Amino acid sequence: MINKDFFEALKDLEAEKGIKQDVFIAALEQALTAAYKKNSGMAKNAQVRLLPEKNTIKIYSYRTVVDNVEDEEKEISLEDAKQIKHSYKIGDLVMQEESTKDFNRIAVQTAKQVITQKIKEIEKQSIYKDIAEKEGKLIVANVKRIDVDNVYLEIGGTTLEGLLTKKDMLPNDNFKPGDKVKVYVRHIKDDFKGTVVQVTRTHPNFVRLLLEMEVPELNNGEVTIVGLVREAGLRTKIAVSTTVPNLDPVGACIGNKGSRINAVINELNGEKIDIINYSENPADYIVAALSPAEVSEITVDTAAGIANVLVPENKLSLAIGKGGHNVRLAAKLTGYKIDVKPTTQTVVNTKSNDVVSTGNANIIIDDDFFSDIDE
């Protein structure tokens, strides 16, 4: 029976779950109206109203005032309407209260179902909102279970699982249930199967956020990451800059005796990280990006976006990197196509060039260099 106790229970739910009573009442009125019409077989329009101020339920049927009645269940003539209330006019709704005697049992059953469903729905929305705010951020989760290709994570404060697939793990990641693991929330997908929180340890931003955790200067804006590229499990290259006088941005990221960068490398299971100074001079930037290789000579065609780099023959493999990853990352970081050759293959250019020095390397800037080769 929907009575005072029922409405008191709604107040208790509001206090316990933080869900406004009005939310329940709106959902209940809609569901109870549908249940009433189905149970009564009523063809005319009807509406169930919950009145908490009176601790009661009311059922109304209503008909529209029209000139010519075509459906007596849903329409009433103006003449008949005026006999009920003289002020009625065309288009008004004439309400009539219906008996709730045979509806109370169905109303209680429906109310229980609606309230249970509404609580689940609102709790799910709340959880989804909380986790959605974590998209694009780093979180710490617990390993819940593992199958052949996936690791399922328990995300604290929610009932949701994080999905860490094999392709989103580092090559030497090795987890067991109960382990705490740092992951980057890549995407949150809500479908008919539920909410799936897709996490990763291979995204470039995973390294960015790990570094930000260790380097206060990145968080307060004193140091800026200008570029970051990564081949997960192999190497990451990061270009940094600063506008603060006498502040070494690379040193800030590395930390005293490498303490800051080593904390990140340890989380990445030994993945190599090169942190370099960003330079607006393309040649300087490319030389730095090829770190840890030594560059003997570099020629940059800025118009074509191509750099020809000469390195000592015994350093060629270091410059190129395993599977070409070092030069490939340097190219991606700087935006230049980089051709690396040993010094024994030096190309002689007879044109007059501008030569500047960076470290031990001679940097030759010649926009026409590669066009000369083509000719």
Secondary structure as GFF3:
##gff-version 3
##sequence-region A 1 375
A	DSSP	alpha_helix	4	17	.	.	.	ID=ss1
A	DSSP	alpha_helix	21	40	.	.	.	ID=ss2
A	DSSP	beta_strand	45	51	.	.	.	ID=ss3
A	DSSP	beta_strand	56	66	.	.	.	ID=ss4
A	DSSP	beta_strand	75	77	.	.	.	ID=ss5
A	DSSP	alpha_helix	78	84	.	.	.	ID=ss6
A	DSSP	beta_strand	93	98	.	.	.	ID=ss7
A	DSSP	alpha_helix	104	132	.	.	.	ID=ss8
A	DSSP	beta_strand	138	146	.	.	.	ID=ss9
A	DSSP	beta_strand	150	154	.	.	.	ID=ss10
A	DSSP	beta_strand	161	165	.	.	.	ID=ss11
A	DSSP	three_ten_helix	166	168	.	.	.	ID=ss12
A	DSSP	beta_strand	180	191	.	.	.	ID=ss13
A	DSSP	beta_strand	194	200	.	.	.	ID=ss14
A	DSSP	alpha_helix	204	214	.	.	.	ID=ss15
A	DSSP	alpha_helix	216	219	.	.	.	ID=ss16
A	DSSP	beta_strand	223	231	.	.	.	ID=ss17
A	DSSP	beta_strand	235	242	.	.	.	ID=ss18
A	DSSP	alpha_helix	249	254	.	.	.	ID=ss19
A	DSSP	three_ten_helix	256	258	.	.	.	ID=ss20
A	DSSP	alpha_helix	259	267	.	.	.	ID=ss21
A	DSSP	beta_strand	272	277	.	.	.	ID=ss22
A	DSSP	alpha_helix	282	289	.	.	.	ID=ss23
A	DSSP	beta_strand	297	301	.	.	.	ID=ss24
A	DSSP	beta_strand	306	311	.	.	.	ID=ss25
A	DSSP	three_ten_helix	313	315	.	.	.	ID=ss26
A	DSSP	alpha_helix	316	320	.	.	.	ID=ss27
A	DSSP	three_ten_helix	322	324	.	.	.	ID=ss28
A	DSSP	alpha_helix	325	334	.	.	.	ID=ss29
A	DSSP	beta_strand	337	342	.	.	.	ID=ss30
A	DSSP	three_ten_helix	343	345	.	.	.	ID=ss31
A	DSSP	beta_strand	354	358	.	.	.	ID=ss32
A	DSSP	beta_strand	361	365	.	.	.	ID=ss33
A	DSSP	alpha_helix	369	374	.	.	.	ID=ss34
###
